[in-house]
């Protein structure tokens, strides 16, 4: 099952792929340090890492 499709037209611009990966990681820091919610921080961190892996590191297919 694929949660994020890197070949979707929405993710064609590189900046959208980067923001989709980095924003949840940054938000996990807000959850942990500002709001004091370590469970939500871990959830957002894992989602951000997954998004970054799929969208930036693996990237879209070169078709």
PDBQT receptor file of N, H, CA, C and O in Angstrom, charges set to zero:
ATOM      1  N   UNK A   1       0.840  -1.178   0.000  1.00  0.00    +0.000 N 
ATOM      2  CA  UNK A   1       0.000   0.000   0.000  1.00  0.00    +0.000 C 
ATOM      3  C   UNK A   1       0.885   1.242   0.000  1.00  0.00    +0.000 C 
ATOM      4  O   UNK A   1       1.813   1.356   0.802  1.00  0.00    +0.000 OA
ATOM      5  N   UNK A   2       0.593   2.157  -0.896  1.00  0.00    +0.000 N 
ATOM      6  H   UNK A   2      -0.160   2.065  -1.547  1.00  0.00    +0.000 HD
ATOM      7  CA  UNK A   2       1.374   3.377  -1.025  1.00  0.00    +0.000 C 
ATOM      8  C   UNK A   2       0.583   4.544  -0.443  1.00  0.00    +0.000 C 
ATOM      9  O   UNK A   2      -0.505   4.865  -0.921  1.00  0.00    +0.000 OA
ATOM     10  N   UNK A   3       1.136   5.175   0.589  1.00  0.00    +0.000 N 
ATOM     11  H   UNK A   3       2.020   4.914   0.977  1.00  0.00    +0.000 HD
ATOM     12  CA  UNK A   3       0.454   6.300   1.223  1.00  0.00    +0.000 C 
ATOM     13  C   UNK A   3       0.639   7.596   0.440  1.00  0.00    +0.000 C 
ATOM     14  O   UNK A   3      -0.279   8.411   0.351  1.00  0.00    +0.000 OA
ATOM     15  N   UNK A   4       1.821   7.780  -0.123  1.00  0.00    +0.000 N 
ATOM     16  H   UNK A   4       2.566   7.117  -0.051  1.00  0.00    +0.000 HD
ATOM     17  CA  UNK A   4       2.130   8.994  -0.869  1.00  0.00    +0.000 C 
ATOM     18  C   UNK A   4       2.609   8.587  -2.258  1.00  0.00    +0.000 C 
ATOM     19  O   UNK A   4       3.518   7.768  -2.393  1.00  0.00    +0.000 OA
ATOM     20  N   UNK A   5       1.996   9.160  -3.283  1.00  0.00    +0.000 N 
ATOM     21  H   UNK A   5       1.258   9.825  -3.174  1.00  0.00    +0.000 HD
ATOM     22  CA  UNK A   5       2.392   8.867  -4.656  1.00  0.00    +0.000 C 
ATOM     23  C   UNK A   5       3.312   9.977  -5.160  1.00  0.00    +0.000 C 
ATOM     24  O   UNK A   5       2.838  11.075  -5.453  1.00  0.00    +0.000 OA
ATOM     25  N   UNK A   6       4.616   9.717  -5.267  1.00  0.00    +0.000 N 
ATOM     26  H   UNK A   6       5.001   8.825  -5.028  1.00  0.00    +0.000 HD
ATOM     27  CA  UNK A   6       5.529  10.772  -5.712  1.00  0.00    +0.000 C 
ATOM     28  C   UNK A   6       5.331  11.166  -7.171  1.00  0.00    +0.000 C 
ATOM     29  O   UNK A   6       5.856  12.189  -7.610  1.00  0.00    +0.000 OA
ATOM     30  N   UNK A   7       4.582  10.368  -7.925  1.00  0.00    +0.000 N 
ATOM     31  H   UNK A   7       4.156   9.537  -7.569  1.00  0.00    +0.000 HD
ATOM     32  CA  UNK A   7       4.336  10.671  -9.337  1.00  0.00    +0.000 C 
ATOM     33  C   UNK A   7       3.065  11.485  -9.557  1.00  0.00    +0.000 C 
ATOM     34  O   UNK A   7       2.730  11.817 -10.694  1.00  0.00    +0.000 OA
ATOM     35  N   UNK A   8       2.360  11.808  -8.478  1.00  0.00    +0.000 N 
ATOM     36  H   UNK A   8       2.632  11.539  -7.555  1.00  0.00    +0.000 HD
ATOM     37  CA  UNK A   8       1.145  12.616  -8.603  1.00  0.00    +0.000 C 
ATOM     38  C   UNK A   8       1.533  14.015  -9.088  1.00  0.00    +0.000 C 
ATOM     39  O   UNK A   8       2.566  14.546  -8.680  1.00  0.00    +0.000 OA
ATOM     40  N   UNK A   9       0.713  14.612  -9.953  1.00  0.00    +0.000 N 
ATOM     41  H   UNK A   9      -0.126  14.181 -10.284  1.00  0.00    +0.000 HD
ATOM     42  CA  UNK A   9       1.056  15.946 -10.483  1.00  0.00    +0.000 C 
ATOM     43  C   UNK A   9       1.262  17.014  -9.403  1.00  0.00    +0.000 C 
ATOM     44  O   UNK A   9       2.002  17.973  -9.623  1.00  0.00    +0.000 OA
ATOM     45  N   UNK A  10       0.618  16.860  -8.244  1.00  0.00    +0.000 N 
ATOM     46  H   UNK A  10       0.017  16.081  -8.066  1.00  0.00    +0.000 HD
ATOM     47  CA  UNK A  10       0.796  17.840  -7.171  1.00  0.00    +0.000 C 
ATOM     48  C   UNK A  10       2.253  17.912  -6.725  1.00  0.00    +0.000 C 
ATOM     49  O   UNK A  10       2.736  18.987  -6.369  1.00  0.00    +0.000 OA
ATOM     50  N   UNK A  11       2.955  16.786  -6.741  1.00  0.00    +0.000 N 
ATOM     51  H   UNK A  11       2.563  15.913  -7.030  1.00  0.00    +0.000 HD
ATOM     52  CA  UNK A  11       4.333  16.733  -6.261  1.00  0.00    +0.000 C 
ATOM     53  C   UNK A  11       5.358  16.960  -7.370  1.00  0.00    +0.000 C 
ATOM     54  O   UNK A  11       6.541  16.687  -7.167  1.00  0.00    +0.000 OA
ATOM     55  N   UNK A  12       4.942  17.446  -8.524  1.00  0.00    +0.000 N 
ATOM     56  H   UNK A  12       3.981  17.668  -8.689  1.00  0.00    +0.000 HD
ATOM     57  CA  UNK A  12       5.879  17.693  -9.622  1.00  0.00    +0.000 C 
ATOM     58  C   UNK A  12       6.916  18.758  -9.245  1.00  0.00    +0.000 C 
ATOM     59  O   UNK A  12       8.102  18.544  -9.496  1.00  0.00    +0.000 OA
ATOM     60  N   UNK A  13       6.519  19.906  -8.648  1.00  0.00    +0.000 N 
ATOM     61  H   UNK A  13       5.556  20.080  -8.445  1.00  0.00    +0.000 HD
ATOM     62  CA  UNK A  13       7.546  20.877  -8.220  1.00  0.00    +0.000 C 
ATOM     63  C   UNK A  13       8.344  20.331  -7.025  1.00  0.00    +0.000 C 
ATOM     64  O   UNK A  13       7.776  19.800  -6.071  1.00  0.00    +0.000 OA
ATOM     65  N   UNK A  14       9.647  20.473  -7.103  1.00  0.00    +0.000 N 
ATOM     66  H   UNK A  14      10.108  20.904  -7.878  1.00  0.00    +0.000 HD
ATOM     67  CA  UNK A  14      10.518  19.927  -6.054  1.00  0.00    +0.000 C 
ATOM     68  C   UNK A  14      10.251  20.566  -4.695  1.00  0.00    +0.000 C 
ATOM     69  O   UNK A  14      10.359  19.891  -3.671  1.00  0.00    +0.000 OA
ATOM     70  N   UNK A  15       9.903  21.852  -4.664  1.00  0.00    +0.000 N 
ATOM     71  H   UNK A  15       9.815  22.400  -5.496  1.00  0.00    +0.000 HD
ATOM     72  CA  UNK A  15       9.699  22.514  -3.372  1.00  0.00    +0.000 C 
ATOM     73  C   UNK A  15       8.533  21.906  -2.616  1.00  0.00    +0.000 C 
ATOM     74  O   UNK A  15       8.564  21.868  -1.386  1.00  0.00    +0.000 OA
ATOM     75  N   UNK A  16       7.505  21.427  -3.305  1.00  0.00    +0.000 N 
ATOM     76  H   UNK A  16       7.480  21.457  -4.305  1.00  0.00    +0.000 HD
ATOM     77  CA  UNK A  16       6.373  20.795  -2.622  1.00  0.00    +0.000 C 
ATOM     78  C   UNK A  16       6.773  19.469  -1.997  1.00  0.00    +0.000 C 
ATOM     79  O   UNK A  16       6.306  19.122  -0.912  1.00  0.00    +0.000 OA
ATOM     80  N   UNK A  17       7.636  18.730  -2.678  1.00  0.00    +0.000 N 
ATOM     81  H   UNK A  17       8.016  19.012  -3.560  1.00  0.00    +0.000 HD
ATOM     82  CA  UNK A  17       8.116  17.467  -2.107  1.00  0.00    +0.000 C 
ATOM     83  C   UNK A  17       8.938  17.732  -0.852  1.00  0.00    +0.000 C 
ATOM     84  O   UNK A  17       8.792  17.030   0.148  1.00  0.00    +0.000 OA
ATOM     85  N   UNK A  18       9.799  18.741  -0.904  1.00  0.00    +0.000 N 
ATOM     86  H   UNK A  18       9.917  19.311  -1.717  1.00  0.00    +0.000 HD
ATOM     87  CA  UNK A  18      10.626  19.076   0.251  1.00  0.00    +0.000 C 
ATOM     88  C   UNK A  18       9.773  19.556   1.428  1.00  0.00    +0.000 C 
ATOM     89  O   UNK A  18       9.986  19.127   2.562  1.00  0.00    +0.000 OA
ATOM     90  N   UNK A  19       8.821  20.434   1.168  1.00  0.00    +0.000 N 
ATOM     91  H   UNK A  19       8.648  20.783   0.247  1.00  0.00    +0.000 HD
ATOM     92  CA  UNK A  19       7.972  20.959   2.247  1.00  0.00    +0.000 C 
ATOM     93  C   UNK A  19       7.132  19.848   2.865  1.00  0.00    +0.000 C 
ATOM     94  O   UNK A  19       6.959  19.804   4.083  1.00  0.00    +0.000 OA
ATOM     95  N   UNK A  20       6.611  18.951   2.030  1.00  0.00    +0.000 N 
ATOM     96  H   UNK A  20       6.752  18.986   1.041  1.00  0.00    +0.000 HD
ATOM     97  CA  UNK A  20       5.799  17.850   2.546  1.00  0.00    +0.000 C 
ATOM     98  C   UNK A  20       6.621  16.931   3.432  1.00  0.00    +0.000 C 
ATOM     99  O   UNK A  20       6.074  16.315   4.347  1.00  0.00    +0.000 OA
ATOM    100  N   UNK A  21       7.906  16.823   3.190  1.00  0.00    +0.000 N 
ATOM    101  H   UNK A  21       8.350  17.324   2.447  1.00  0.00    +0.000 HD
ATOM    102  CA  UNK A  21       8.762  16.005   4.036  1.00  0.00    +0.000 C 
ATOM    103  C   UNK A  21       9.268  16.728   5.273  1.00  0.00    +0.000 C 
ATOM    104  O   UNK A  21       9.365  16.129   6.344  1.00  0.00    +0.000 OA
ATOM    105  N   UNK A  22       9.592  18.004   5.138  1.00  0.00    +0.000 N 
ATOM    106  H   UNK A  22       9.513  18.491   4.268  1.00  0.00    +0.000 HD
ATOM    107  CA  UNK A  22      10.226  18.731   6.245  1.00  0.00    +0.000 C 
ATOM    108  C   UNK A  22       9.210  19.275   7.247  1.00  0.00    +0.000 C 
ATOM    109  O   UNK A  22       9.488  19.304   8.446  1.00  0.00    +0.000 OA
ATOM    110  N   UNK A  23       8.044  19.704   6.782  1.00  0.00    +0.000 N 
ATOM    111  H   UNK A  23       7.818  19.680   5.808  1.00  0.00    +0.000 HD
ATOM    112  CA  UNK A  23       7.072  20.308   7.698  1.00  0.00    +0.000 C 
ATOM    113  C   UNK A  23       6.665  19.378   8.846  1.00  0.00    +0.000 C 
ATOM    114  O   UNK A  23       6.664  19.826   9.993  1.00  0.00    +0.000 OA
ATOM    115  N   UNK A  24       6.323  18.113   8.602  1.00  0.00    +0.000 N 
ATOM    116  H   UNK A  24       6.324  17.749   7.671  1.00  0.00    +0.000 HD
ATOM    117  CA  UNK A  24       5.967  17.258   9.745  1.00  0.00    +0.000 C 
ATOM    118  C   UNK A  24       7.130  17.029  10.706  1.00  0.00    +0.000 C 
ATOM    119  O   UNK A  24       6.920  16.879  11.910  1.00  0.00    +0.000 OA
ATOM    120  N   UNK A  25       8.348  17.002  10.183  1.00  0.00    +0.000 N 
ATOM    121  H   UNK A  25       8.518  17.124   9.206  1.00  0.00    +0.000 HD
ATOM    122  CA  UNK A  25       9.509  16.836  11.058  1.00  0.00    +0.000 C 
ATOM    123  C   UNK A  25       9.663  18.069  11.946  1.00  0.00    +0.000 C 
ATOM    124  O   UNK A  25       9.928  17.944  13.142  1.00  0.00    +0.000 OA
ATOM    125  N   UNK A  26       9.500  19.246  11.372  1.00  0.00    +0.000 N 
ATOM    126  H   UNK A  26       9.285  19.348  10.401  1.00  0.00    +0.000 HD
ATOM    127  CA  UNK A  26       9.563  20.476  12.167  1.00  0.00    +0.000 C 
ATOM    128  C   UNK A  26       8.413  20.541  13.162  1.00  0.00    +0.000 C 
ATOM    129  O   UNK A  26       8.592  20.987  14.296  1.00  0.00    +0.000 OA
ATOM    130  N   UNK A  27       7.239  20.100  12.741  1.00  0.00    +0.000 N 
ATOM    131  H   UNK A  27       7.094  19.737  11.820  1.00  0.00    +0.000 HD
ATOM    132  CA  UNK A  27       6.086  20.126  13.638  1.00  0.00    +0.000 C 
ATOM    133  C   UNK A  27       6.283  19.166  14.811  1.00  0.00    +0.000 C 
ATOM    134  O   UNK A  27       5.769  19.414  15.902  1.00  0.00    +0.000 OA
ATOM    135  N   UNK A  28       7.010  18.091  14.604  1.00  0.00    +0.000 N 
ATOM    136  H   UNK A  28       7.428  17.889  13.718  1.00  0.00    +0.000 HD
ATOM    137  CA  UNK A  28       7.270  17.170  15.712  1.00  0.00    +0.000 C 
ATOM    138  C   UNK A  28       8.081  17.864  16.809  1.00  0.00    +0.000 C 
ATOM    139  O   UNK A  28       7.899  17.575  17.992  1.00  0.00    +0.000 OA
ATOM    140  N   UNK A  29       8.973  18.775  16.419  1.00  0.00    +0.000 N 
ATOM    141  H   UNK A  29       9.121  19.009  15.458  1.00  0.00    +0.000 HD
ATOM    142  CA  UNK A  29       9.723  19.541  17.420  1.00  0.00    +0.000 C 
ATOM    143  C   UNK A  29       8.796  20.472  18.187  1.00  0.00    +0.000 C 
ATOM    144  O   UNK A  29       8.952  20.641  19.396  1.00  0.00    +0.000 OA
ATOM    145  N   UNK A  30       7.834  21.078  17.500  1.00  0.00    +0.000 N 
ATOM    146  H   UNK A  30       7.707  20.940  16.518  1.00  0.00    +0.000 HD
ATOM    147  CA  UNK A  30       6.849  21.928  18.176  1.00  0.00    +0.000 C 
ATOM    148  C   UNK A  30       6.034  21.102  19.161  1.00  0.00    +0.000 C 
ATOM    149  O   UNK A  30       5.819  21.521  20.298  1.00  0.00    +0.000 OA
ATOM    150  N   UNK A  31       5.583  19.936  18.729  1.00  0.00    +0.000 N 
ATOM    151  H   UNK A  31       5.758  19.596  17.805  1.00  0.00    +0.000 HD
ATOM    152  CA  UNK A  31       4.795  19.071  19.608  1.00  0.00    +0.000 C 
ATOM    153  C   UNK A  31       5.588  18.674  20.848  1.00  0.00    +0.000 C 
ATOM    154  O   UNK A  31       5.048  18.648  21.954  1.00  0.00    +0.000 OA
ATOM    155  N   UNK A  32       6.862  18.367  20.664  1.00  0.00    +0.000 N 
ATOM    156  H   UNK A  32       7.301  18.388  19.766  1.00  0.00    +0.000 HD
ATOM    157  CA  UNK A  32       7.666  17.894  21.786  1.00  0.00    +0.000 C 
ATOM    158  C   UNK A  32       8.062  19.021  22.738  1.00  0.00    +0.000 C 
ATOM    159  O   UNK A  32       7.867  18.908  23.948  1.00  0.00    +0.000 OA
ATOM    160  N   UNK A  33       8.613  20.101  22.201  1.00  0.00    +0.000 N 
ATOM    161  H   UNK A  33       8.771  20.193  21.218  1.00  0.00    +0.000 HD
ATOM    162  CA  UNK A  33       9.188  21.132  23.065  1.00  0.00    +0.000 C 
ATOM    163  C   UNK A  33       8.193  22.208  23.496  1.00  0.00    +0.000 C 
ATOM    164  O   UNK A  33       8.248  22.667  24.637  1.00  0.00    +0.000 OA
ATOM    165  N   UNK A  34       7.293  22.615  22.619  1.00  0.00    +0.000 N 
ATOM    166  H   UNK A  34       7.248  22.242  21.692  1.00  0.00    +0.000 HD
ATOM    167  CA  UNK A  34       6.366  23.693  22.961  1.00  0.00    +0.000 C 
ATOM    168  C   UNK A  34       5.084  23.172  23.596  1.00  0.00    +0.000 C 
ATOM    169  O   UNK A  34       4.552  23.780  24.524  1.00  0.00    +0.000 OA
ATOM    170  N   UNK A  35       4.593  22.049  23.095  1.00  0.00    +0.000 N 
ATOM    171  H   UNK A  35       5.025  21.555  22.341  1.00  0.00    +0.000 HD
ATOM    172  CA  UNK A  35       3.308  21.546  23.579  1.00  0.00    +0.000 C 
ATOM    173  C   UNK A  35       3.445  20.393  24.562  1.00  0.00    +0.000 C 
ATOM    174  O   UNK A  35       2.483  20.052  25.250  1.00  0.00    +0.000 OA
ATOM    175  N   UNK A  36       4.616  19.792  24.638  1.00  0.00    +0.000 N 
ATOM    176  H   UNK A  36       5.398  20.069  24.079  1.00  0.00    +0.000 HD
ATOM    177  CA  UNK A  36       4.857  18.722  25.592  1.00  0.00    +0.000 C 
ATOM    178  C   UNK A  36       4.102  17.438  25.303  1.00  0.00    +0.000 C 
ATOM    179  O   UNK A  36       3.654  16.761  26.228  1.00  0.00    +0.000 OA
ATOM    180  N   UNK A  37       3.956  17.096  24.036  1.00  0.00    +0.000 N 
ATOM    181  H   UNK A  37       4.320  17.646  23.285  1.00  0.00    +0.000 HD
ATOM    182  CA  UNK A  37       3.239  15.879  23.644  1.00  0.00    +0.000 C 
ATOM    183  C   UNK A  37       4.195  14.935  22.921  1.00  0.00    +0.000 C 
ATOM    184  O   UNK A  37       4.297  14.981  21.695  1.00  0.00    +0.000 OA
ATOM    185  N   UNK A  38       4.893  14.084  23.660  1.00  0.00    +0.000 N 
ATOM    186  H   UNK A  38       4.811  14.046  24.656  1.00  0.00    +0.000 HD
ATOM    187  CA  UNK A  38       5.879  13.219  23.008  1.00  0.00    +0.000 C 
ATOM    188  C   UNK A  38       5.268  12.188  22.067  1.00  0.00    +0.000 C 
ATOM    189  O   UNK A  38       5.905  11.801  21.087  1.00  0.00    +0.000 OA
ATOM    190  N   UNK A  39       4.050  11.737  22.345  1.00  0.00    +0.000 N 
ATOM    191  H   UNK A  39       3.533  12.052  23.141  1.00  0.00    +0.000 HD
ATOM    192  CA  UNK A  39       3.422  10.744  21.466  1.00  0.00    +0.000 C 
ATOM    193  C   UNK A  39       3.151  11.356  20.093  1.00  0.00    +0.000 C 
ATOM    194  O   UNK A  39       3.472  10.756  19.068  1.00  0.00    +0.000 OA
ATOM    195  N   UNK A  40       2.558  12.552  20.075  1.00  0.00    +0.000 N 
ATOM    196  H   UNK A  40       2.297  13.040  20.908  1.00  0.00    +0.000 HD
ATOM    197  CA  UNK A  40       2.297  13.219  18.801  1.00  0.00    +0.000 C 
ATOM    198  C   UNK A  40       3.600  13.592  18.111  1.00  0.00    +0.000 C 
ATOM    199  O   UNK A  40       3.680  13.571  16.882  1.00  0.00    +0.000 OA
ATOM    200  N   UNK A  41       4.615  13.932  18.886  1.00  0.00    +0.000 N 
ATOM    201  H   UNK A  41       4.550  13.949  19.884  1.00  0.00    +0.000 HD
ATOM    202  CA  UNK A  41       5.913  14.264  18.296  1.00  0.00    +0.000 C 
ATOM    203  C   UNK A  41       6.484  13.068  17.543  1.00  0.00    +0.000 C 
ATOM    204  O   UNK A  41       7.004  13.218  16.438  1.00  0.00    +0.000 OA
ATOM    205  N   UNK A  42       6.389  11.897  18.130  1.00  0.00    +0.000 N 
ATOM    206  H   UNK A  42       5.967  11.774  19.028  1.00  0.00    +0.000 HD
ATOM    207  CA  UNK A  42       6.899  10.692  17.468  1.00  0.00    +0.000 C 
ATOM    208  C   UNK A  42       6.075  10.376  16.225  1.00  0.00    +0.000 C 
ATOM    209  O   UNK A  42       6.631   9.995  15.195  1.00  0.00    +0.000 OA
ATOM    210  N   UNK A  43       4.760  10.531  16.311  1.00  0.00    +0.000 N 
ATOM    211  H   UNK A  43       4.309  10.840  17.148  1.00  0.00    +0.000 HD
ATOM    212  CA  UNK A  43       3.895  10.262  15.152  1.00  0.00    +0.000 C 
ATOM    213  C   UNK A  43       4.264  11.184  13.988  1.00  0.00    +0.000 C 
ATOM    214  O   UNK A  43       4.451  10.719  12.864  1.00  0.00    +0.000 OA
ATOM    215  N   UNK A  44       4.369  12.487  14.253  1.00  0.00    +0.000 N 
ATOM    216  H   UNK A  44       4.218  12.866  15.166  1.00  0.00    +0.000 HD
ATOM    217  CA  UNK A  44       4.715  13.427  13.186  1.00  0.00    +0.000 C 
ATOM    218  C   UNK A  44       6.134  13.201  12.678  1.00  0.00    +0.000 C 
ATOM    219  O   UNK A  44       6.398  13.355  11.485  1.00  0.00    +0.000 OA
ATOM    220  N   UNK A  45       7.040  12.842  13.566  1.00  0.00    +0.000 N 
ATOM    221  H   UNK A  45       6.825  12.717  14.535  1.00  0.00    +0.000 HD
ATOM    222  CA  UNK A  45       8.410  12.574  13.141  1.00  0.00    +0.000 C 
ATOM    223  C   UNK A  45       8.459  11.390  12.184  1.00  0.00    +0.000 C 
ATOM    224  O   UNK A  45       9.121  11.454  11.148  1.00  0.00    +0.000 OA
ATOM    225  N   UNK A  46       7.765  10.318  12.523  1.00  0.00    +0.000 N 
ATOM    226  H   UNK A  46       7.227  10.266  13.365  1.00  0.00    +0.000 HD
ATOM    227  CA  UNK A  46       7.759   9.138  11.654  1.00  0.00    +0.000 C 
ATOM    228  C   UNK A  46       7.082   9.419  10.316  1.00  0.00    +0.000 C 
ATOM    229  O   UNK A  46       7.556   8.973   9.271  1.00  0.00    +0.000 OA
ATOM    230  N   UNK A  47       5.971  10.160  10.350  1.00  0.00    +0.000 N 
ATOM    231  H   UNK A  47       5.586  10.522  11.199  1.00  0.00    +0.000 HD
ATOM    232  CA  UNK A  47       5.303  10.515   9.095  1.00  0.00    +0.000 C 
ATOM    233  C   UNK A  47       6.191  11.411   8.228  1.00  0.00    +0.000 C 
ATOM    234  O   UNK A  47       6.232  11.256   7.007  1.00  0.00    +0.000 OA
ATOM    235  N   UNK A  48       6.891  12.337   8.858  1.00  0.00    +0.000 N 
ATOM    236  H   UNK A  48       6.857  12.463   9.849  1.00  0.00    +0.000 HD
ATOM    237  CA  UNK A  48       7.787  13.215   8.110  1.00  0.00    +0.000 C 
ATOM    238  C   UNK A  48       8.960  12.468   7.506  1.00  0.00    +0.000 C 
ATOM    239  O   UNK A  48       9.359  12.735   6.372  1.00  0.00    +0.000 OA
ATOM    240  N   UNK A  49       9.513  11.531   8.266  1.00  0.00    +0.000 N 
ATOM    241  H   UNK A  49       9.189  11.314   9.186  1.00  0.00    +0.000 HD
ATOM    242  CA  UNK A  49      10.618  10.726   7.738  1.00  0.00    +0.000 C 
ATOM    243  C   UNK A  49      10.146   9.892   6.556  1.00  0.00    +0.000 C 
ATOM    244  O   UNK A  49      10.840   9.790   5.544  1.00  0.00    +0.000 OA
ATOM    245  N   UNK A  50       8.964   9.295   6.686  1.00  0.00    +0.000 N 
ATOM    246  H   UNK A  50       8.401   9.377   7.508  1.00  0.00    +0.000 HD
ATOM    247  CA  UNK A  50       8.415   8.500   5.583  1.00  0.00    +0.000 C 
ATOM    248  C   UNK A  50       8.187   9.372   4.346  1.00  0.00    +0.000 C 
ATOM    249  O   UNK A  50       8.561   8.989   3.237  1.00  0.00    +0.000 OA
ATOM    250  N   UNK A  51       7.576  10.541   4.537  1.00  0.00    +0.000 N 
ATOM    251  H   UNK A  51       7.272  10.852   5.438  1.00  0.00    +0.000 HD
ATOM    252  CA  UNK A  51       7.310  11.434   3.408  1.00  0.00    +0.000 C 
ATOM    253  C   UNK A  51       8.613  11.892   2.761  1.00  0.00    +0.000 C 
ATOM    254  O   UNK A  51       8.715  11.940   1.535  1.00  0.00    +0.000 OA
ATOM    255  N   UNK A  52       9.603  12.226   3.576  1.00  0.00    +0.000 N 
ATOM    256  H   UNK A  52       9.520  12.187   4.572  1.00  0.00    +0.000 HD
ATOM    257  CA  UNK A  52      10.889  12.660   3.038  1.00  0.00    +0.000 C 
ATOM    258  C   UNK A  52      11.549  11.538   2.249  1.00  0.00    +0.000 C 
ATOM    259  O   UNK A  52      12.121  11.772   1.185  1.00  0.00    +0.000 OA
ATOM    260  N   UNK A  53      11.468  10.322   2.773  1.00  0.00    +0.000 N 
ATOM    261  H   UNK A  53      11.003  10.132   3.638  1.00  0.00    +0.000 HD
ATOM    262  CA  UNK A  53      12.060   9.171   2.090  1.00  0.00    +0.000 C 
ATOM    263  C   UNK A  53      11.396   8.943   0.731  1.00  0.00    +0.000 C 
ATOM    264  O   UNK A  53      12.077   8.766  -0.279  1.00  0.00    +0.000 OA
ATOM    265  N   UNK A  54      10.066   8.950   0.716  1.00  0.00    +0.000 N 
ATOM    266  H   UNK A  54       9.513   9.093   1.537  1.00  0.00    +0.000 HD
ATOM    267  CA  UNK A  54       9.336   8.653  -0.521  1.00  0.00    +0.000 C 
ATOM    268  C   UNK A  54       9.465   9.784  -1.537  1.00  0.00    +0.000 C 
ATOM    269  O   UNK A  54       9.680   9.529  -2.722  1.00  0.00    +0.000 OA
ATOM    270  N   UNK A  55       9.338  11.023  -1.087  1.00  0.00    +0.000 N 
ATOM    271  H   UNK A  55       9.164  11.230  -0.125  1.00  0.00    +0.000 HD
ATOM    272  CA  UNK A  55       9.265  12.150  -2.017  1.00  0.00    +0.000 C 
ATOM    273  C   UNK A  55      10.618  12.726  -2.419  1.00  0.00    +0.000 C 
ATOM    274  O   UNK A  55      10.784  13.169  -3.555  1.00  0.00    +0.000 OA
ATOM    275  N   UNK A  56      11.584  12.726  -1.507  1.00  0.00    +0.000 N 
ATOM    276  H   UNK A  56      11.449  12.366  -0.584  1.00  0.00    +0.000 HD
ATOM    277  CA  UNK A  56      12.855  13.392  -1.794  1.00  0.00    +0.000 C 
ATOM    278  C   UNK A  56      13.954  12.382  -2.109  1.00  0.00    +0.000 C 
ATOM    279  O   UNK A  56      14.640  12.505  -3.124  1.00  0.00    +0.000 OA
ATOM    280  N   UNK A  57      14.121  11.398  -1.251  1.00  0.00    +0.000 N 
ATOM    281  H   UNK A  57      13.564  11.298  -0.427  1.00  0.00    +0.000 HD
ATOM    282  CA  UNK A  57      15.226  10.458  -1.442  1.00  0.00    +0.000 C 
ATOM    283  C   UNK A  57      14.945   9.514  -2.610  1.00  0.00    +0.000 C 
ATOM    284  O   UNK A  57      15.756   9.405  -3.530  1.00  0.00    +0.000 OA
ATOM    285  N   UNK A  58      13.796   8.830  -2.577  1.00  0.00    +0.000 N 
ATOM    286  H   UNK A  58      13.138   8.918  -1.830  1.00  0.00    +0.000 HD
ATOM    287  CA  UNK A  58      13.441   7.967  -3.710  1.00  0.00    +0.000 C 
ATOM    288  C   UNK A  58      13.005   8.804  -4.900  1.00  0.00    +0.000 C 
ATOM    289  O   UNK A  58      13.454   8.575  -6.023  1.00  0.00    +0.000 OA
ATOM    290  N   UNK A  59      12.143   9.760  -4.662  1.00  0.00    +0.000 N 
ATOM    291  H   UNK A  59      11.778   9.946  -3.750  1.00  0.00    +0.000 HD
ATOM    292  CA  UNK A  59      11.693  10.686  -5.695  1.00  0.00    +0.000 C 
ATOM    293  C   UNK A  59      10.752  10.057  -6.701  1.00  0.00    +0.000 C 
ATOM    294  O   UNK A  59      10.471   8.860  -6.644  1.00  0.00    +0.000 OA
ATOM    295  N   UNK A  60      10.268  10.876  -7.622  1.00  0.00    +0.000 N 
ATOM    296  H   UNK A  60      10.496  11.849  -7.668  1.00  0.00    +0.000 HD
ATOM    297  CA  UNK A  60       9.366  10.362  -8.657  1.00  0.00    +0.000 C 
ATOM    298  C   UNK A  60      10.126   9.514  -9.677  1.00  0.00    +0.000 C 
ATOM    299  O   UNK A  60      11.342   9.630  -9.828  1.00  0.00    +0.000 OA
ATOM    300  N   UNK A  61       9.378   8.664 -10.365  1.00  0.00    +0.000 N 
ATOM    301  H   UNK A  61       8.390   8.570 -10.243  1.00  0.00    +0.000 HD
ATOM    302  CA  UNK A  61       9.972   7.856 -11.428  1.00  0.00    +0.000 C 
ATOM    303  C   UNK A  61      10.423   8.760 -12.569  1.00  0.00    +0.000 C 
ATOM    304  O   UNK A  61       9.762   9.749 -12.887  1.00  0.00    +0.000 OA
ATOM    305  N   UNK A  62      11.522   8.424 -13.165  1.00  0.00    +0.000 N 
ATOM    306  H   UNK A  62      12.059   7.620 -12.907  1.00  0.00    +0.000 HD
ATOM    307  CA  UNK A  62      12.040   9.209 -14.290  1.00  0.00    +0.000 C 
ATOM    308  C   UNK A  62      11.425   8.701 -15.591  1.00  0.00    +0.000 C 
ATOM    309  O   UNK A  62      12.106   8.119 -16.436  1.00  0.00    +0.000 OA
ATOM    310  N   UNK A  63      10.129   8.934 -15.727  1.00  0.00    +0.000 N 
ATOM    311  H   UNK A  63       9.576   9.406 -15.040  1.00  0.00    +0.000 HD
ATOM    312  CA  UNK A  63       9.439   8.427 -16.922  1.00  0.00    +0.000 C 
ATOM    313  C   UNK A  63       9.195   9.524 -17.923  1.00  0.00    +0.000 C 
ATOM    314  O   UNK A  63       8.625   9.275 -18.986  1.00  0.00    +0.000 OA
TER     315      UNK A  63
